[in-house]
Amino acid sequence: MEVSEKTRQIPAIWKELNLPDHIPMESKLRKYEQVLEQTELSVREAMRDHVYDLLIEMERNEASDIDFGGLGCDGYVWYRIHGDKTPVKSHKYELAESDLYLMNLLTGNQLSKLNEHHSIDFSYSIKPDDLPARRFRATIYKDLDHLCLNMRKINNEIRSFKSFNFHPEVAKALSLNYLKYGLTLVTGITGSGKSTTLDTIIDANNRTCDAHIVIISSPVELVHKSKRCIVRHREIGRDVKSFRDGAVQSLRQDPDIIMIGELRDEETIKTALEITDSGHKIFSTLHTASAMESIDRIIGEVQVNQQNRVRNRLADVLTCVISQKLVPSTDGKRVLAKEVMLATTSVRAAIRNNNVGEIYQMINEGGALGMHTLEQDLKRLYEERRITLETAKNYANNKTRMRELLNLDS
């Protein structure tokens, strides 16, 4: 990626300041801000155009993420392409150069938040001439007193609900038309496609129900167009202070479905359970690898003296848990592997009686209702020749059970 002469003026100005490395980052940011304020608008636009070009290159490489800036990138732009991080070594950036590129993306208010919290999450949009408009989930943070960026591409295309091959009983649990209340969790590590799955579920309800959907997210990723539903989008830090505040406020907005971007703390978890208990349909996410781990995480996040109460409430309101991973496929890309649990009478009893360890076997034997473990789904993908044997073994949560399913111990 070539750098224009206009953009090269920025690091040159920084060098003239002759700031030693030991100066605190806050002082550097103030100096950088002064530099940008004194820089010609055309140069700042050229800097943004350069970042724009990096994002277009990301699109053409089918990359999901871009990383830029800070010591960790060693002066290069890195892309995550089909799961793997890869540096682009056609140009090496100085640390001050990347610092200024990243500062130039932020508003004054965002710069203040970056100074206060050492990190800022925001959404970013581009409109290429020959490609559809594209939105990104972005974060700028600090790496040993320098700025670095990660941007994740937000898919414009909503995956079809049918492509998930959900069992009819699972599809009913996810639809407002069949079940007016309940908590559904989509779980997995960062980058496992949770947002894509949630967007598909929201879109399916938007197409088939006459209702009001409130999406509370940090940041808002895919923007849903209202179809049969009114769809509201509330971004943390922009439209509402926190997930908890957004959830509480939504009760005064006459919602039918509330999507809470993440159950990340005790207050949000308790609020979500209370809202669900009041008769609303709630969708949310957790960074957990399985249904059992998700249940344990929710209960473990609250104070010990409140865990029995939360356990009973969770047993009452939980509807479905979808735990997923994106695993390398035989075509060099990635394919979705998932575990699905429905909150049957037996599952609810296991949660209420603190016998979560029994739930794995219930999922394993719940195929008639559409339930299956991650290991069963990995076996299916292997038998369909969509993943290799090694991938099936490596990505299983329960390695012993995976070997049994694949008959590797016989």
N, C-alpha and C positions, 0 to 999 in steps of 0.2 A: 504494500500500500504506500503510494507516494505521498509525501507531505509537501504542501504548497509553501512557497516562499513567505506568504503572509503569516502562516501558522508558525513558521520558524522564527519570526520576530519575537514571539512570546518568550521562549526559553532564553533568547538573547537578552531580553529586558531583565529577566530574573537574574542572569549572571552578573549584570551590572550592579545589582543590589548587594552581591557578595555576602549572602547570608550563610554563616557557618552552620554545620549540621547539628550542633548542640543546642541551637535555639529551639525553645518549646514550639510544638505544633501550632498552638493557638496564635503565637506571635507570627509564625510563618503565614498562617491563613490570613491574618490581618494584612500583612505585606502583600500577599498574592492578590487579595481583594483590591487593594489600592492599585496594583499593577493593572488588573482587569478594568477598573474604573477609568484608568487613564489611557486604555488601549482603544484604538479606532474601532468603531462598530463593525466595519468591514472585516477587520482581522478576527474579531470575536465570532462573526458569522462564519468565517472560513474555518475556524476551529470547530464549531458545531457541525459544519459540513463534513469535516474529516471524521468525526465520530459517526455521523450519519453513514458515511461510506463504509466504515468498519461494520456497522449493523447490516448494511446491504450485503457485504461480503459474508457475513454470518448466515444470512438467508440463503445465499447461493450455495454455501457449503452444507446446508441442511443441519446447521448447528443449533443446539437448544440454548446454549449459554455463551457469554463472552466474559472474560476476565481481563482487566487492564489496570496497570499502575501498581505502585508499591514494590517493595523489595522482592516479594514472592514471585512476581511475574518476570523478574530479571530483565526488564526493559522490553518484553515482547507482549503482543496481544495473544491470548489463548482462547481457543474455541473448544467447547465440548461437542464432539461430533459422534452421534450414535453411542453416547455413554462415555467416550474417552476424551480426556483433555489433551489438546494438541497446540503447541506454540506456532505462531507464524513468524518466521525469522527474516522476512524481507526488510523490516525496519526495526531498529532498536531505539527506544525512547529513553531520554534522560528522566530521572525521577521528578525533577522540577517541571519538565515538559508535561508528563502525565498528570502531575498535581494540578497544573493550570488548566489542562483540558477538562478535567473532572470538575473543578470549581466552576468553570464556565457553563456547566450544565445546570447549575443550581440557582434558585432565586435567593434573594437576600434573606427571606424567612427560613429557607431550607439551610442556608449557611449558618444561621444562628443556631438551628437545631443540631447541625453537625458539630458545632463547637461545644454545645451543651452535652450531647449524648454520645459523641464520638462515632456516630453512625446515623445515617438517614435512609429511610425506605421511601420510595416514590415510584410512580408509574411514568413511563416515557413513551412517546408516540412518534412515528415517522410515516410519511406518505410518499413512497417511491412513485415515479412516473409510470413505470412498467410493471409494478407489483401492487397487490392489495395493501391497504393501510395496515400497519403492524404496531402492536402495543407490546411493551416490555415491562416486566417487574424488575425494578432496579434497587440496588443498595450501594451506597458509597460509605466506606468505613476506613479505619486507619490501620496501617501496617508499619510498625516501627517509625512513627512520626511522618508517614507519607500516606497519600490518599490512594485507595484502590476501589475498583468498581466491579460488581457483577451485575449483568443484566440477563434475565431469562426471557426467552421469547414466549409470548402468550399466543396460543393457537387461535387463529381467527375462525377456523372451521370446527364446528361442534361435531364430535364423533357421534354416529348414530346410536341410539339406544339398543337397537337390535344387534349391533356388532359386539356387544358385551355378552350376548347369549345367556342372559339371566333367566333362570327358571321362572315360570309363571307366578309361583308363590312369592318369589323375591321381587318380581316386577310389581306385584300388588302391594307389597310392603313399602315400596318406594313411591307409590302413586297416591296423591291426595284423594283421588276418586274412590279408592278402596280403603284407605286408612287415614283418618283425619288428624291423628296425633302420633307422637312417638319420636324417639331420638335415633337417627341413623348416623353412624360414624364411617367415614372413609379414612383409612389409616395407611401409613407407610412412611419410609424415610423420605427426606428431601429429594425431589427429582423422580419420584415413583409414579407420577401422573395423577395424584389425588385431585388436583384442580380440574383436570380434564374429565375425570369421572364425575365429579360434582356438577360441572357445567352441563354434562350430558343429562344427568338426572333432573337438574333444574329446567333444562330445555324441554325434556319430555313432559314435565308437569305444565310448563308454559304453553305447550301445544295442545294439551288434552284437558286442562282444568280451567274453570272460571274462578279465579282467585287473586290474591295479592301476595307477592313474594318480596321479601326484604332480604337483600344480600349485604352482609357486613363483612368487609374484607380489608386486608392490609398488605399491599394496596389492592384496589379493584383491578382485576385482570380482564377477563373477557366481559364485555358489556352486552347484556342480553336486551334484545328489542322486545318490547311488550307485544304479546300475541293474544292469547286468550286470557292471560294474566297481566295485571299491573306488576311491573318489575322495578323495584327501587334499588339503587346502589349507594351504599354509604361507606366511604373510605375512612379508615382510621387516621386521625391527624388532620383530615381535610373536612369531613362532614360530621365526625363524631370523635370523642376523645379516646375511647377504648372499646374493645369487644363487649365488655360487660355493660357499659353505658348504652351502646347501640342496641344490645339485646333488651335491656330494661325499657328504653325509649320506644322500641318497636311495638311493645304491648299497647301503646296509645295510638298506634297507626293502623289498627284493624288488619293485622296480617293473618294469613293462613299458613304460610311457609316462611320460616326464618332460617337463613343460611349464615352460620357463625363461622368465619374463616378458620379459627383454630381455638380449641379448648386449651389454652396455654397456662392458666393459673387457677387457683382454688376458687376465687370469686366468680370467674367466668363459668367454671364447671357447675358450681352451685346454682348460678343464675340460669344456665341452660336447662338444668334438671327441673327447676321450679317452673320455667316457662313451658317446658314439655308437659309437666304435670297439670298445667292449667288448660291443656287441650290443644296445643299447637304442634305442628309438624316441624321438627328441627333437624337440620343437616349440619354436620361439622366434621372437623378433621383432628387427628392426633398423629404424632410422630411415633407410631408403634408398629411392630412387625406382624402382630397376630391379634385375633379377637380376644384371647385370654390375656395377653399383655395389655390390651386396651382397657379391659375391665379393671385389671390390677392398677393401671396407671391412674385412672379416674379416682378410684378409692384411695390410693396412696397419696394423691395430691392434697387431700384434705386433712385437717387435724385429727389425731387419733380418736379424740372424744366425740367426733362427728362421723366417723367412718361407718358405723352401723346404720345410722340414719341415711347416709348417702348410698350405702349398699342396697338398702331396701327401696329407696327411691329409684335407683338405677334399674333394679330388677323390675320395677313397675313400668318404667317408661321406655326402656331400650327396645328397639324394633329390629335393627339389623346392623351388622358390622361387616364391612368389606375391607379386607387388608390386602394390599397389593404390592407387587414389585415389577419393575421393568427389567427383563433379563435379555442377555444377548441371544439373538436368533441366528439361525443357520444362513440367512440371507445377508448377514453383516449389519443388520439393524437391531431393533429391540422389539420384544413382544410382551404383552401384559400377562402376568401370572397372578392369580388372586385366590384368597380364601374368603368364603362367604358363610356367615353365621346368621341364622334367624333366631330371635328370642322366643323359642318355644316354651311351653310350660316347664319342661325339664331344665332348660337353660336358666330360666328365671329362678327356679328353685335352687339351682347350683349357685347362682350369684347371691341369693338371699341367705343361704346357709354357709357361705364362704367356702364353697367347694369348687372354686374356679378350675382347679386341675382336672375335673371330670368333663369339662366342656369339650376338650379336644376330641374325645371319643364320641361325644354326641354329634359333633360336626362331621366326623368321619363316617358315622352311620346315618347321617341325615340327608342322603342323596335324593330320597323321594320328595323332599321339600325344597330341593335346590341347594342344600348346603354341601360344601366340600372343603377339605383342608388345602393349604397351599401345596402340600406334597402330592395330593391327588391331582391338582391342576398341573403341576410340573410333569407328572407322569403322563397326563393326557397330551401335553405339548411335545413331550419326547416321542410318544407313540405316533403322533402326527408328523414327526420329523421336522418340527419347527424349532426345536432346540436340541443340543447335543446331550449325551449322557453326563458329561462332566458339568455342564451348566445345570442340569437337574439336581445333581448332587450338591454343587456348590451353593446354590441359591435356596435350598431347603432350610426351613427353620428347625425341623426335627430330622437330623441327619440319619438317625437310626431307623425311623419310620420310612424315610426315603429309600434306604437300602432294602428294606423289607418289600416295599411296593415294587421295586425294580428287580427283585429276586437276585440280589447281588451277594446274599449270604448263603445261598444254597450251593 
